[in-house]
Amino acid sequence: VQCGEGNSLTIYGQEESTGALTAQNVSSRNAGIGGGDQEAAGTITINGGNITANGSSGAAGIGGGWYASGGVITINGGSVTAQAEAHEGEPAAIGGGGGDGSAGTIKITGGIVYATGCGKGIGGGSGQGKEEGMISISGGVVTANGVGSGNYGESIGTSITGNAVVISTGPVNTSNQ
């Protein structure tokens, strides 16, 4: 589902989260939901539903394509599963694409989120030096293989507050826990 820089996409689930969206088998270096090859994501808001998004060849599941920023991603509810595939670079499942994709702005206020990236589950791609961004998790249940900047980047602002439950199988780089 293309939502590149300058565009916006809002997803609403039906009653009792019965609506579903699956974005997979996308073109090489394209995010499942977000930017295309070397294209930053736009503004993506998920309010509900059962959402599955798989990025292709170095792109985020939800966020930036290969070598691109995650844009602005807000998850307010629903069941969200995002995965990133690493034939090139180490993309985050939610956030930046591999090869220097910055995290962008990621806000999770609710829902059940599963994020399996090749660098981090939620955050920036594997690049060196383009790790600007902000991650805020204030609600929901989040399971990820790491939260924060990409494997080689500088630290980014990450906060986990409120009633959020974060289960991580990798590092969680926070500025406020």
C-alpha positions in Angstrom: 0.0 0.0 0.0 1.8 3.1 -1.2 1.8 6.1 1.1 4.9 8.2 0.2 6.1 11.5 1.6 3.4 14.2 1.3 0.5 11.7 1.4 -1.5 10.3 4.2 -3.3 7.0 5.0 -5.8 6.4 7.8 -6.9 2.8 8.5 -10.1 2.2 10.6 -11.1 -1.3 11.7 -14.8 -2.3 11.7 -16.6 -3.2 14.9 -14.8 -5.7 17.1 -11.7 -5.3 14.9 -13.1 -7.6 12.2 -11.7 -5.5 9.3 -8.4 -6.7 7.9 -5.6 -5.4 5.6 -2.7 -7.6 4.4 0.2 -5.9 2.5 2.8 -8.4 1.4 4.6 -9.5 -1.8 5.3 -5.9 -2.6 7.8 -4.8 -5.2 11.5 -4.9 -4.3 12.7 -2.3 -1.8 9.1 -1.2 -1.1 7.5 -1.0 2.3 4.4 -3.1 2.9 2.6 0.1 3.9 4.5 3.3 3.3 7.3 4.4 0.9 8.6 2.9 -2.3 12.2 2.3 -3.2 14.2 5.2 -1.7 11.0 7.0 -0.8 10.1 8.2 2.7 6.7 7.2 4.1 4.0 9.8 4.5 1.6 10.0 7.4 0.2 6.6 8.4 -2.5 6.3 11.1 -3.9 2.9 12.2 -6.9 3.1 14.4 -8.1 -0.5 14.4 -8.4 -3.7 12.4 -6.1 -6.6 11.8 -3.2 -5.3 9.9 -0.3 -7.3 8.5 2.5 -5.6 6.6 5.7 -7.1 5.2 8.4 -5.0 3.6 10.5 -6.3 0.7 14.3 -6.4 0.2 15.5 -3.9 2.7 12.3 -1.9 3.3 10.2 -1.5 6.5 7.0 -3.4 7.0 5.3 -0.1 7.9 7.4 3.0 7.1 10.2 3.8 4.7 11.3 2.1 1.6 14.9 1.1 1.1 17.2 3.9 2.3 14.3 6.1 3.4 12.7 7.6 6.5 9.7 6.1 8.3 7.7 9.3 8.0 5.0 9.8 10.7 3.4 6.6 12.0 0.7 6.5 14.6 -0.9 3.3 16.0 -3.9 3.9 18.2 -5.5 0.4 18.2 -6.0 -2.8 16.4 -3.8 -5.8 16.0 -0.7 -4.9 13.9 1.9 -7.3 12.7 4.9 -5.8 10.8 8.0 -7.6 9.4 11.0 -6.5 7.4 13.1 -8.5 5.1 16.8 -7.9 4.8 18.3 -8.7 1.4 19.8 -5.2 1.6 20.6 -3.3 4.8 18.8 -3.9 8.1 15.3 -2.3 8.0 13.1 -1.8 11.0 9.7 -3.5 10.9 8.1 -0.2 11.9 10.1 2.9 11.0 13.1 3.4 8.7 14.2 1.3 5.7 17.5 -0.4 5.6 20.7 1.4 4.6 20.3 4.7 6.5 16.5 5.1 6.8 15.8 7.2 9.9 13.0 6.2 12.2 10.8 9.2 11.6 8.1 9.9 14.2 6.5 6.8 15.7 3.7 7.0 18.2 2.0 4.0 19.7 -0.9 4.7 22.1 -2.8 1.4 22.0 -3.4 -1.9 20.3 -1.4 -5.1 20.1 1.7 -4.6 18.0 4.2 -7.3 16.8 7.3 -5.9 15.1 10.1 -8.1 13.8 12.8 -6.1 11.9 16.2 -7.0 10.7 17.8 -4.2 12.7 15.2 -3.1 15.3 11.6 -4.0 15.5 10.6 -0.4 15.9 13.0 2.5 15.0 15.6 3.3 12.4 17.2 1.2 9.7 20.8 0.1 10.0 22.5 3.2 8.7 25.2 5.3 10.2 24.3 9.0 10.9 20.7 9.3 9.8 19.1 8.3 13.1 17.0 11.4 13.8 13.5 10.6 14.9 11.3 10.1 17.9 9.5 7.0 19.3 6.8 7.3 21.9 5.0 4.3 23.3 2.3 5.2 25.9 -0.2 2.4 25.6 -0.9 -1.0 24.2 1.1 -4.2 24.2 4.2 -4.1 22.0 6.4 -7.1 21.2 9.5 -6.2 19.2 13.1 -7.4 18.6 14.4 -4.0 19.8 13.3 -0.4 20.0 15.3 2.6 19.1 18.0 3.7 16.7 19.3 1.3 14.0 22.3 -1.0 14.8 25.0 1.5 13.9 23.3 4.9 14.3 23.3 7.5 17.0 20.7 7.4 19.9 17.3 8.8 19.2 14.6 10.1 21.6 12.5 7.1 22.8 10.0 7.2 25.6 7.9 4.5 27.2 5.3 5.8 29.5 1.7 5.3 30.8 0.2 1.8 30.6 2.4 0.5 27.8 3.7 -3.0 28.0 6.8 -3.6 25.9 8.3 -7.1 25.4 11.6 -7.0 23.6 13.9 -9.7 22.5 16.5 -7.0 21.6 17.8 -3.7 23.1 15.4 -0.9 24.1 17.2 2.4 23.8 15.2 4.9 25.8 15.7 8.4 27.0 12.8 8.1 29.5 11.4 4.8 30.9 
